[in-house]
Amino acid sequence: MTSDTSTGAGEPAVSPDASVDTAARIDQEILGGPRRYTLDDLVEGTGLSAEFIAGYWRWLGLPVQHPTARWFTESDMDALREIAELSSDENLDEQALRTLVRSLGHSTERLALWQVEAFVEHLGREYSLDDVSARLTTIDRMPRLADVLARQLEHAWRRQLAAVTGRLATEFAGARGEDRADEHQLPLRRAVGFADIVSFTKRTAGLGSHELSEFVQNFETRARDVVIEAGGRVVKTVGDAVLFIADDVTTGAEVALGLATPHPSGMEIPVRVGFVWGRVLSRFGDVFGPSVNLASRLTELSDSGQVLVDPPTAALLATSSRYALTEQPETEVQGLGSLRPVRLQRSYTGA
């Protein structure tokens, strides 16, 4: 009796072994080599403790495998030696090392997913593929795309690192040796604000996956373009909202007003905006502090197409003829007490 490996539709079935072999080939091509080492092999090959290696792997956001599982590559061995050398040279404590490695894991996990989804969407549109077929096609293409995406990642990271260090060098150029009296203050003066899509749940109800993706991408793309063109920076996007910062209050005002202005193309996604000038703490690629909380509350109080600021921020902007400022009714804000928001608009009579 002969075995039948067909699907019954005249096409050969794909055997489980073939699927496994394909997955292993793709995995090896992306990683640059086979998974040949166990955890014990890494301990022996690097001279590092199992605890150090397990911690590093966990901070990257990857599962810690059983000691006998052959899960690691030559590149993993090299990366562990290098991070251990960096930790020793810079005398990093565990908290600093954990933060450094977690920044890599958190950013690259989201980046990899984002890039894969971009190709899934592209291939689906280009060849009229259903979602599953687009994903399978993307999987096949990723090995040959991995090197160029890796080079683009390094290039973008170096440009961003240069931008960050350049801003800090300019901001704190005269700070060496200064007597800083109040070390309890949050360290950075920034304009910080939120732009929030009005009635997001109502506007997206009933949208399919493609339409929802396009809606969110349109909002995020436009928001990032407005923020960057005005001189600010996007800290993060959270579904229906974007958190931005700027290095001075005027730039913050221009970002906020730009976000609240309808798009010239007519593809309007109405937003409400709140921003304040204050001190923040920058950690984990995010910003924290009372100013961030206040900006969020002001956004909640704002109406569609409206920008609200707090009175101290309004006082700073009042020195410029470019802006019109209108006090709003006083209101009680949970956790912040009584607040009198001020509406920010562009003054068409100003310079």
C-alpha positions as CSV (number, residue, x, y, z in Angstrom):
1,M,0.0,0.0,0.0
2,T,1.5,3.3,-1.0
3,S,1.1,6.5,1.0
4,D,-0.7,9.4,-0.6
5,T,0.9,12.8,0.2
6,S,-1.5,14.9,-2.0
7,T,-4.1,17.3,-0.7
8,G,-6.8,15.6,-2.7
9,A,-6.9,18.7,-5.0
10,G,-4.2,17.6,-7.3
11,E,-1.4,19.5,-5.4
12,P,1.3,17.9,-3.3
13,A,0.9,18.5,0.5
14,V,3.7,20.3,2.3
15,S,5.1,17.8,4.8
16,P,5.7,18.9,8.4
17,D,9.4,18.1,8.0
18,A,9.6,20.5,5.0
19,S,8.0,23.3,7.0
20,V,10.5,22.7,9.8
21,D,13.4,22.7,7.4
22,T,12.2,26.0,5.8
23,A,11.8,27.7,9.2
24,A,15.3,26.5,10.3
25,R,16.8,27.8,7.0
26,I,15.2,31.2,7.4
27,D,16.2,31.4,11.0
28,Q,19.8,30.6,10.3
29,E,20.0,33.1,7.4
30,I,18.7,35.9,9.6
31,L,20.9,35.0,12.6
32,G,24.0,34.6,10.5
33,G,24.7,31.0,11.6
34,P,23.2,27.9,13.2
35,R,22.0,27.7,16.8
36,R,24.7,25.4,18.0
37,Y,25.4,26.4,21.6
38,T,23.7,25.6,24.9
39,L,23.6,27.9,27.9
40,D,26.3,25.8,29.4
41,D,28.4,26.2,26.2
42,L,28.1,30.0,26.6
43,V,29.2,29.9,30.2
44,E,32.3,27.9,29.2
45,G,33.0,29.9,26.0
46,T,32.6,33.4,27.6
47,G,33.7,32.8,31.2
48,L,30.5,34.5,32.3
49,S,28.2,33.2,34.9
50,A,24.9,31.5,34.0
51,E,23.1,34.2,36.0
52,F,24.8,37.0,34.0
53,I,23.8,35.4,30.7
54,A,20.3,34.6,31.7
55,G,19.8,38.2,32.9
56,Y,21.1,39.6,29.7
57,W,18.8,37.4,27.7
58,R,15.8,38.2,29.8
59,W,16.5,42.0,29.6
60,L,16.6,41.7,25.8
61,G,13.0,40.3,26.2
62,L,13.8,36.9,24.9
63,P,13.0,33.6,26.6
64,V,15.7,31.9,28.7
65,Q,16.1,28.4,27.3
66,H,16.8,25.2,29.2
67,P,20.5,24.7,29.8
68,T,20.7,21.8,27.4
69,A,18.8,23.5,24.5
70,R,21.0,24.4,21.5
71,W,19.6,27.9,21.1
72,F,22.6,30.2,20.7
73,T,24.8,31.2,17.8
74,E,28.4,32.4,17.4
75,S,27.0,36.0,17.3
76,D,25.4,35.5,20.7
77,M,28.7,34.4,22.1
78,D,30.4,37.5,20.7
79,A,27.7,39.8,21.9
80,L,27.9,38.5,25.4
81,R,31.7,38.9,25.5
82,E,31.3,42.5,24.2
83,I,28.6,43.6,26.7
84,A,30.6,42.1,29.6
85,E,33.7,44.0,28.5
86,L,31.7,47.2,28.2
87,S,30.2,46.7,31.7
88,S,33.7,46.1,33.1
89,D,35.3,49.0,31.3
90,E,32.6,51.5,32.4
91,N,32.1,49.9,35.8
92,L,28.4,49.6,35.2
93,D,26.3,48.4,38.1
94,E,23.4,46.0,37.5
95,Q,20.8,48.8,37.3
96,A,22.7,50.6,34.6
97,L,23.4,47.4,32.6
98,R,19.8,46.3,32.9
99,T,18.6,49.7,31.6
100,L,21.1,49.6,28.7
101,V,20.2,46.1,27.6
102,R,16.4,46.6,28.1
103,S,16.6,49.7,25.8
104,L,18.0,47.5,23.1
105,G,15.4,44.7,23.6
106,H,12.4,47.0,23.8
107,S,13.3,49.2,20.8
108,T,14.3,46.3,18.5
109,E,11.4,44.1,19.3
110,R,9.0,46.9,18.3
111,L,11.1,47.8,15.3
112,A,11.3,44.2,14.0
113,L,7.5,43.8,14.3
114,W,6.9,47.2,12.7
115,Q,9.1,46.4,9.8
116,V,7.6,43.0,9.2
117,E,4.1,44.4,9.3
118,A,5.1,47.1,6.8
119,F,6.2,44.4,4.3
120,V,3.0,42.4,5.0
121,E,0.9,45.4,4.2
122,H,3.0,46.3,1.1
123,L,2.9,42.7,-0.4
124,G,-0.8,42.4,0.4
125,R,-1.5,45.6,-1.6
126,E,1.0,44.9,-4.4
127,Y,-0.1,41.4,-5.2
128,S,-3.7,41.4,-3.8
129,L,-2.8,38.8,-1.2
130,D,-4.8,37.8,1.8
131,D,-3.2,38.4,5.1
132,V,-1.9,34.8,5.6
133,S,-0.3,34.7,2.1
134,A,1.2,38.2,2.6
135,R,2.8,37.0,5.9
136,L,4.2,33.8,4.3
137,T,5.7,35.8,1.4
138,T,7.2,38.3,3.9
139,I,8.8,35.5,5.9
140,D,10.5,34.2,2.7
141,R,11.8,37.6,1.9
142,M,13.2,38.6,5.3
143,P,16.6,36.8,5.1
144,R,17.7,38.8,2.0
145,L,16.4,42.0,3.5
146,A,18.0,41.6,7.0
147,D,21.4,42.9,6.1
148,V,20.2,46.2,4.5
149,L,17.7,46.7,7.3
150,A,20.5,46.2,9.9
151,R,22.7,48.8,8.1
152,Q,19.8,51.2,8.0
153,L,19.3,50.7,11.7
154,E,22.9,51.4,12.6
155,H,22.9,54.5,10.3
156,A,19.6,55.9,11.9
157,W,20.9,55.1,15.4
158,R,24.1,57.0,14.9
159,R,22.3,60.0,13.5
160,Q,19.9,59.9,16.5
161,L,22.7,59.5,18.9
162,A,24.5,62.5,17.4
163,A,21.3,64.5,17.6
164,V,20.8,63.7,21.3
165,T,24.4,64.4,22.3
166,G,24.5,67.5,20.2
167,R,21.3,68.9,21.9
168,L,22.6,68.1,25.4
169,A,26.1,69.6,24.6
170,T,24.4,72.8,23.5
171,E,22.0,73.0,26.4
172,F,24.5,72.2,29.2
173,A,27.7,73.7,27.6
174,G,28.0,76.3,30.4
175,A,26.9,74.1,33.3
176,R,30.3,72.5,34.2
177,G,31.3,73.7,37.6
178,E,28.1,75.6,38.3
179,D,26.7,75.6,41.8
180,R,23.4,73.8,41.3
181,A,21.4,74.7,44.4
182,D,18.3,72.6,44.1
183,E,19.2,69.0,43.1
184,H,15.6,67.9,43.8
185,Q,14.3,69.6,40.7
186,L,13.7,67.6,37.7
187,P,16.6,68.2,35.4
188,L,15.2,69.2,32.0
189,R,13.2,72.3,31.0
190,R,10.9,71.3,28.2
191,A,7.7,72.1,26.4
192,V,5.6,68.9,26.7
193,G,2.3,68.2,25.2
194,F,-0.3,65.7,23.9
195,A,-2.4,65.6,20.8
196,D,-5.4,63.2,21.0
197,I,-7.7,62.1,18.3
198,V,-11.3,63.3,19.0
199,S,-13.8,60.5,19.4
200,F,-11.3,57.8,18.3
201,T,-13.5,54.9,19.4
202,K,-16.5,56.2,17.5
203,R,-14.5,57.1,14.4
204,T,-12.9,53.7,14.1
205,A,-15.9,51.5,15.1
206,G,-16.6,49.1,12.3
207,L,-13.3,49.6,10.4
208,G,-11.6,46.5,9.1
209,S,-8.0,45.8,9.8
210,H,-6.7,47.5,6.6
211,E,-8.9,50.6,7.2
212,L,-7.9,50.8,10.9
213,S,-4.2,50.5,10.1
214,E,-4.5,53.2,7.4
215,F,-6.3,55.5,9.8
216,V,-3.8,55.1,12.6
217,Q,-0.8,55.4,10.2
218,N,-2.3,58.6,8.6
219,F,-2.6,60.2,12.1
220,E,0.9,59.1,13.2
221,T,2.6,60.1,10.0
222,R,0.9,63.6,9.9
223,A,1.6,64.1,13.6
224,R,5.3,63.2,13.3
225,D,5.7,65.4,10.2
226,V,4.1,68.4,12.0
227,V,6.2,67.9,15.2
228,I,9.5,67.6,13.3
229,E,8.9,70.4,10.9
230,A,8.1,72.8,13.8
231,G,11.3,71.8,15.6
232,G,9.9,69.4,18.2
233,R,10.3,65.7,18.8
234,V,7.9,62.8,19.2
235,V,8.4,60.9,22.4
236,K,5.9,58.2,21.7
237,T,2.5,57.4,20.1
238,V,-0.1,55.5,22.0
239,G,-2.8,54.5,19.6
240,D,-4.9,57.6,19.4
241,A,-2.5,60.1,21.0
242,V,1.0,61.4,20.5
243,L,3.3,62.8,23.2
244,F,5.8,65.5,22.0
245,I,8.4,67.7,23.6
246,A,10.3,70.8,22.5
247,D,13.3,72.6,23.8
248,D,11.7,76.0,24.2
249,V,8.2,77.3,24.8
250,T,7.7,79.0,21.4
251,T,8.6,75.8,19.5
252,G,6.1,74.0,21.8
253,A,3.4,76.5,20.8
254,E,4.2,76.0,17.1
255,V,4.0,72.3,17.4
256,A,0.7,72.4,19.3
257,L,-0.9,74.8,16.9
258,G,0.3,72.9,13.9
259,L,-1.2,69.7,15.3
260,A,-4.5,71.3,15.9
261,T,-4.7,72.9,12.4
262,P,-6.7,70.9,9.8
263,H,-4.6,69.3,7.1
264,P,-4.5,71.2,3.8
265,S,-5.3,68.0,1.9
266,G,-8.7,67.9,3.5
267,M,-8.0,64.4,5.1
268,E,-8.9,65.8,8.5
269,I,-8.3,63.8,11.6
270,P,-9.6,66.2,14.3
271,V,-7.4,66.4,17.4
272,R,-7.3,68.3,20.7
273,V,-4.1,69.5,22.2
274,G,-2.7,70.4,25.6
275,F,0.9,71.6,26.3
276,V,2.8,73.2,29.1
277,W,6.3,74.5,29.8
278,G,8.0,72.8,32.8
279,R,10.5,70.4,34.1
280,V,10.7,66.7,33.2
281,L,12.7,63.6,33.8
282,S,13.8,61.7,30.7
283,R,14.2,57.9,31.3
284,F,13.6,54.8,29.2
285,G,12.9,56.8,26.1
286,D,10.0,58.5,27.8
287,V,9.4,61.6,29.9
288,F,7.9,61.9,33.4
289,G,6.9,64.5,35.9
290,P,4.0,66.8,36.9
291,S,4.2,68.7,33.6
292,V,3.5,65.6,31.7
293,N,0.4,64.8,33.8
294,L,-0.8,68.5,33.5
295,A,-0.4,68.4,29.7
296,S,-2.5,65.2,29.6
297,R,-5.2,66.8,31.8
298,L,-5.3,69.9,29.6
299,T,-5.7,67.7,26.5
300,E,-8.7,66.0,28.1
301,L,-10.3,69.4,28.7
302,S,-9.7,70.6,25.2
303,D,-12.2,70.6,22.4
304,S,-11.7,69.5,18.8
305,G,-9.1,71.8,17.1
306,Q,-8.3,73.5,20.3
307,V,-5.0,74.0,22.2
308,L,-5.0,74.6,25.9
309,V,-2.1,75.7,28.1
310,D,-1.7,76.4,31.8
311,P,-1.5,80.1,33.1
312,P,2.4,80.0,33.6
313,T,2.9,78.8,30.1
314,A,0.4,81.4,28.8
315,A,2.3,84.2,30.7
316,L,5.5,83.2,28.8
317,L,3.7,83.2,25.4
318,A,1.9,86.5,26.1
319,T,5.2,88.4,25.5
320,S,4.9,87.5,21.8
321,S,2.4,89.2,19.4
322,R,2.2,85.9,17.4
323,Y,-0.3,84.4,19.9
324,A,-3.7,85.2,21.2
325,L,-4.5,83.8,24.6
326,T,-8.0,83.5,26.1
327,E,-8.8,82.4,29.7
328,Q,-11.3,79.6,30.0
329,P,-13.6,78.9,32.9
330,E,-12.0,77.6,36.0
331,T,-12.5,73.8,36.5
332,E,-11.6,71.1,39.0
333,V,-9.2,68.6,37.7
334,Q,-8.8,65.3,39.5
335,G,-5.4,65.0,41.2
336,L,-4.5,68.6,40.3
337,G,-7.2,70.7,42.0
338,S,-8.6,73.9,40.6
339,L,-7.2,74.9,37.2
340,R,-8.0,77.8,34.8
341,P,-6.9,76.7,31.3
342,V,-5.9,79.2,28.7
343,R,-6.8,78.7,25.0
344,L,-3.8,79.3,22.7
345,Q,-4.5,80.6,19.1
346,R,-2.5,82.2,16.4
347,S,-2.8,86.0,16.3
348,Y,-3.3,87.1,12.8
349,T,-2.5,90.7,13.6
350,G,0.8,89.8,15.2
351,A,4.2,89.6,13.5
